[in-house]
């Protein structure tokens, strides 16, 4: 069985990688990729909060049969529902920010944020 | 000069990140309450708020505990609950076999309406901002790609529709189904040079789907005194015709998200040629 600490650690490491990318990269596309990595880390963290060792995915099927208060075989479904929302909103923000990156490239002919501004 | 600046910046960033990492990781092993470490390895669903989401017993539980004058936080296990059996149990508060779907669409349906609105607004913003940008002409695809994409498109569409119709029984639902449909349109856009995506039609479909979502919510308001309340009988758990309003709303969401993402992909590929 996999311990939940592994999931938490992976989420932290991914978050830190994304943060490092946002702080040091100069290419706007790379910054957006780093932001997406950070977002994935937060989603993984939320899913790990609902993880229960040995439990199944929260979908009732024929093989699971039945559940009652004394035999709960599921992981926590509430964080998964929240993460579903977070993924869709992340998709929306990523699409919008990539569009803004395209417009910036058309305007300044570069993706480097230190060279933007000044000239029109 | 520039190079050393960059190296110094990276070093400072690395120090910050490592410090933050140490702060994160020590939280995993630090005693939180009564000398216990954060309960990462002995979680029990009985101690969680989502216990009654799983048992499809949320409204009954709050009514029961209120009538007995008890708080929800310590007395969750006292609430009587029924056993749920796949393919047999009937007439629960909420009849979908997929617990995540039951939370997303039924118990937190208003949240999902807001989520769909956020996606809608971001695609509107994309369409507005992309105006004036004309995409580069891509290379003519080969015969295999052209034939293959035309052949595969109906099957991808069918698979997307399957995913969102079975949202209350299997993994998936409206959002993944819509994404699969949008990927089918993306294949057509990349594979067929002559294919023109009809943006006006997709916008009309999307708006109609959004209106249907809100009107289902309003019917719930008039029938059951609460916006987005379930007004259809929930049926037997595990059957296709079950879960009442959940299946209906996930079909609407699937159509809406599919139309929205296809519009976004088409706009990103073609740009606005009027400018």
Interface residues (C-beta under 8 A of the other chain):
Chain A: X3 X4 X5 X8 X9 X12 X13 X15 X16 X19 X20 X23 X24 X50 X51 X52 X53 X55 X57 X58 X59 X60 X61 X62 X64 X65 X66 X67 X68 X69 X72 X74 X76 X77 X78 X80 X81 X84 X85 X87 X88 X89 X91 X92 X93 X95 X96 X98 X99 X100 X102 X103 X106
Chain B: X9 X10 X13 X14 X16 X17 X18 X20 X21 X24 X25 X28 X40 X41 X43 X44 X45 X46 X48 X49 X50 X51 X53 X54 X55 X77 X81 X82 X83 X84 X85 X86 X87 X89 X97 X98 X99 X100 X103 X104 X108 X111 X112 X115 X118 X119 X121 X122 X123 X125 X126 X129 X130 X132 X133 X169 X170 X171 X173 X175 X237 X238 X257 X264 X268
